[in-house]
Amino acid sequence: MLEISSLADPTPLDRTKVEEAFRITGQYLLDRKALGEIVVYGGSAILLQFDWRRTSMDVDARIVSTGNHGLVVEAMHYAANRLGLHSSWLNESVAMYARRGEENADRVFVGTYPSAERFGLRVMAAKPSYILAMKLAALERFTVEDRDYQDAINLGAECRVTTTEGLRAIFRKYFGDEPLPRSAELRLRDLANAIKTKLD
């Protein structure tokens, strides 16, 4: 049984540290002739796609490869020990927020690890419009420095969505008939205006 790192307080992860953890995880799986596949969401998905997000407290991800979930988790724990990361650096609780019937079209390819030629880990990330839809739903909850709101501004700018109806359309695209939380709906106008201001 691997001993899992149990540092008291997780430290923010930058892109370099996340990719180093992916490389170690990928090598661990490669050494065991296994292929793990994960999809990354939230702040870490932003981190891997855009320079304006510098850190994330953890990697929100789903393990989507079939038949080897336990081995992928074991590899992630091994990476945590090697790098001194918190045991929860990979957080699978995001699964409850992902859309039902998620498809490959909802994702972008990030990379294979430890290298493009020889790999044991394949990483995909939610595409920007999908992350934006998830951030819109998250506006109902309080976050440190209102980070979900700030992320939504930047993602809205990346997606060139500058109206409340455009934001609702993004949400409906991924979550169908699910209602946008009332508290989130009340922030849409301010959000649309903040996106416009950023693009001006």
HUQUILIN-V423474 format. One record per pair of residues at least 24 apart in sequence whose C-alpha atoms are under 10 Angstrom apart, sorted by the first residue. I is the first residue (numbers start at 1). GAP is how many residues later the second one is. D is the distance in whole Angstrom. If there is no record, write none. Layout:
i:gap:d
I:GAP:D
I:GAP:D
This chain:
i:gap:d
1:73:9
2:72:8
2:73:10
2:75:7
2:76:7
2:79:9
3:74:8
3:75:8
3:77:10
3:78:7
3:84:10
4:70:9
4:72:10
4:73:6
4:74:8
4:75:9
4:76:7
4:77:6
4:78:10
4:80:9
4:81:9
4:82:8
4:83:6
4:84:9
5:72:8
5:73:9
5:74:10
5:75:6
5:76:5
5:77:9
5:78:9
5:79:6
5:80:6
5:81:6
5:82:5
5:83:9
5:84:10
6:74:9
6:75:9
6:78:9
6:79:8
6:80:6
6:81:6
6:82:9
7:77:8
7:78:7
7:79:5
7:80:8
7:81:10
8:78:8
8:79:10
9:76:10
9:77:7
10:47:7
10:48:8
10:74:10
10:75:7
10:76:5
10:77:9
10:78:8
10:79:8
11:44:10
11:45:9
11:46:7
11:47:9
11:73:10
11:74:8
11:75:8
11:78:9
12:42:9
12:43:6
12:44:5
12:45:5
12:46:7
12:73:10
12:77:9
13:31:9
13:34:9
13:41:8
13:42:5
13:43:5
13:44:6
13:45:7
13:46:8
13:72:9
13:76:9
14:30:9
14:33:8
14:34:9
14:39:9
14:40:6
14:41:4
14:42:7
14:43:9
14:44:10
15:29:8
15:32:6
15:33:6
15:34:10
15:36:9
15:38:9
15:39:7
15:40:7
15:41:9
16:32:10
16:39:10
17:38:10
17:66:8
17:68:9
18:26:8
18:29:9
18:30:9
18:37:10
18:38:9
18:40:9
18:41:8
18:71:9
18:72:10
19:29:9
19:92:9
19:94:8
19:95:9
20:59:9
20:63:8
20:93:9
20:94:9
21:54:10
21:55:8
21:56:10
21:57:9
21:58:5
21:59:7
21:60:10
21:61:9
21:62:7
21:64:9
21:68:10
21:69:10
21:92:9
21:93:10
22:53:9
22:54:8
22:57:8
22:89:9
22:90:9
22:91:6
22:92:7
22:98:10
22:99:7
22:100:9
22:101:8
23:56:9
23:89:8
23:90:5
23:91:4
23:92:8
23:96:9
23:97:9
23:98:8
24:51:8
24:52:8
24:54:8
24:55:6
24:56:9
24:58:8
24:59:9
24:89:8
24:90:7
24:96:10
24:97:9
25:47:8
25:48:9
25:49:9
25:50:5
25:51:6
25:52:8
25:53:7
25:54:6
25:55:9
25:88:8
25:89:8
25:94:10
25:95:8
25:96:7
26:46:9
26:49:8
26:50:9
26:53:9
26:86:8
26:87:5
26:88:5
26:89:8
26:92:9
26:93:6
26:94:4
26:95:4
26:96:8
26:97:10
27:48:9
27:52:10
27:86:7
27:87:6
27:88:9
27:91:9
27:92:7
27:93:6
27:94:8
28:43:9
28:44:9
28:46:9
28:47:6
28:48:9
28:50:8
28:51:8
28:86:9
28:91:10
28:92:7
28:93:9
29:39:10
29:42:8
29:43:7
29:45:9
29:46:7
29:47:10
29:84:10
29:85:10
29:90:8
29:91:5
29:92:7
30:83:9
30:84:9
30:88:8
30:89:6
30:90:4
30:91:8
31:88:10
31:89:8
32:39:9
32:88:9
33:86:9
33:87:7
34:34:8
34:37:8
34:38:9
34:85:9
34:86:6
34:87:8
35:30:8
35:31:10
35:33:8
35:36:10
35:37:8
35:84:8
35:85:5
35:86:6
35:87:7
36:27:7
36:28:8
36:29:6
36:30:8
36:31:10
36:32:7
36:33:8
36:35:8
36:36:6
36:37:10
36:39:9
36:76:10
36:77:10
36:83:9
36:84:6
36:85:5
36:86:6
36:87:9
37:25:9
37:26:6
37:27:6
37:28:5
37:29:9
37:31:10
37:32:9
37:35:8
37:75:9
37:83:8
37:84:6
37:85:5
37:86:6
37:87:8
38:24:5
38:25:4
38:26:5
38:27:7
38:31:10
38:34:9
38:83:8
38:84:7
38:85:5
38:86:6
38:87:8
39:24:7
39:25:7
39:26:10
39:65:10
39:68:8
39:69:9
39:70:9
39:71:9
39:83:9
39:84:6
39:85:5
39:86:5
39:87:7
40:50:10
40:51:10
40:52:10
40:54:9
40:67:9
40:68:10
40:70:9
40:83:7
40:84:6
40:85:4
40:86:6
40:87:10
40:91:10
41:51:10
41:53:8
41:54:9
41:56:10
41:57:9
41:66:10
41:83:9
41:84:6
41:85:6
41:86:9
41:87:10
41:89:9
41:90:7
41:93:9
42:52:8
42:83:9
42:84:8
42:86:10
42:88:10
42:89:6
42:90:9
42:92:8
42:93:8
42:106:9
42:109:9
43:88:9
43:92:10
43:104:9
43:105:9
43:108:8
44:81:9
44:82:10
45:63:10
45:65:9
45:79:9
45:80:5
45:81:6
45:82:8
45:83:8
45:86:8
46:79:9
46:80:9
46:81:9
46:82:8
46:85:8
46:86:10
46:105:8
46:108:10
46:109:9
48:62:7
48:63:10
48:76:10
48:77:8
49:59:9
49:60:10
49:61:8
49:76:8
49:77:10
49:78:9
49:79:8
50:78:10
50:104:10
50:105:10
50:108:10
52:99:10
52:102:8
53:98:8
53:101:9
56:33:10
57:29:10
57:31:10
57:32:8
57:33:10
57:34:10
58:27:10
58:28:9
58:29:10
58:30:7
58:31:5
58:32:6
58:33:7
59:29:9
59:30:6
59:31:5
59:32:6
59:33:8
59:35:10
60:28:10
60:29:8
60:30:6
60:31:5
60:32:6
60:33:7
60:34:6
60:35:9
60:65:10
61:28:10
61:29:7
61:30:6
61:31:5
61:32:8
61:33:6
61:34:8
61:37:10
61:62:10
61:63:9
61:64:9
61:65:10
62:28:9
62:29:8
62:30:6
62:31:8
62:32:7
62:33:6
62:36:9
62:62:10
62:63:10
63:29:8
63:32:9
63:60:10
64:59:10
65:56:10
65:57:9
72:48:10
72:49:9
75:46:10
97:37:7
97:40:9
97:41:9
98:28:10
98:32:9
98:33:10
98:36:8
98:76:9
98:77:9
99:31:9
99:34:10
99:35:9
99:75:7
99:76:6
99:77:9
100:74:9
100:75:8
100:76:10
101:73:9
101:74:10
102:24:10
102:72:8
102:73:10
106:24:7
106:25:10
106:68:9
107:24:10
128:24:10
128:26:10
128:27:6
128:28:9
128:30:8
128:31:7
129:26:7
129:27:8
129:29:9
129:30:6
129:31:10
129:32:10
129:38:10
129:41:7
129:42:9
129:44:9
129:45:9
130:25:10
130:40:8
130:41:8
130:43:9
130:44:7
130:45:9
131:24:8
131:25:10
131:39:10
131:40:10
131:43:10
132:24:7
132:26:10
132:27:9
132:35:9
132:38:8
132:39:8
132:42:10
133:34:8
133:35:9
133:36:9
133:37:6
133:38:5
133:39:8
133:40:8
133:41:7
133:42:8
133:47:10
134:36:10
134:37:8
134:40:9
134:41:9
135:36:9
135:49:10
136:31:8
136:32:9
136:34:9
136:35:7
136:44:8
136:45:9
136:48:7
136:49:8
136:51:9
136:52:8
136:55:10
137:34:8
137:38:10
137:41:10
137:42:9
137:43:6
137:44:6
137:45:10
137:46:9
137:47:7
137:48:9
138:42:10
138:43:9
138:45:10
138:46:7
139:41:10
139:42:8
139:43:10
139:44:7
139:45:5
139:46:9
139:47:10
139:48:8
139:49:9
140:40:9
140:41:6
140:42:8
140:43:5
140:44:5
140:45:9
140:46:9
140:47:9
141:40:10
141:42:9
141:43:9
149:35:10
149:38:9
149:42:8
149:45:10
150:41:9
150:44:9
150:45:10
152:39:8
152:40:10
152:42:10
152:43:9
153:37:10
153:38:6
153:39:8
153:40:9
153:41:6
153:42:5
153:43:9
153:44:10
153:45:8
153:46:10
154:40:9
154:41:7
154:44:8
154:45:10
155:40:9
156:35:9
156:36:8
156:38:9
156:39:6
156:40:9
156:42:10
156:43:10
157:35:9
157:37:9
157:38:6
157:39:8
157:40:9
157:41:7
157:42:6
158:37:9
158:41:9
160:35:8
160:36:9
160:39:8
161:31:8
161:34:8
161:35:8
162:27:9
162:29:8
162:30:5
162:31:7
162:32:9
162:33:6
162:34:6
162:35:9
162:36:10
162:37:9
163:25:8
163:26:8
163:27:10
163:28:9
163:29:5
163:30:8
163:32:9
163:33:8
164:24:6
164:25:6
164:26:9
164:27:8
164:28:6
164:29:9
165:24:9
165:27:9
166:26:9
167:24:9
167:25:8
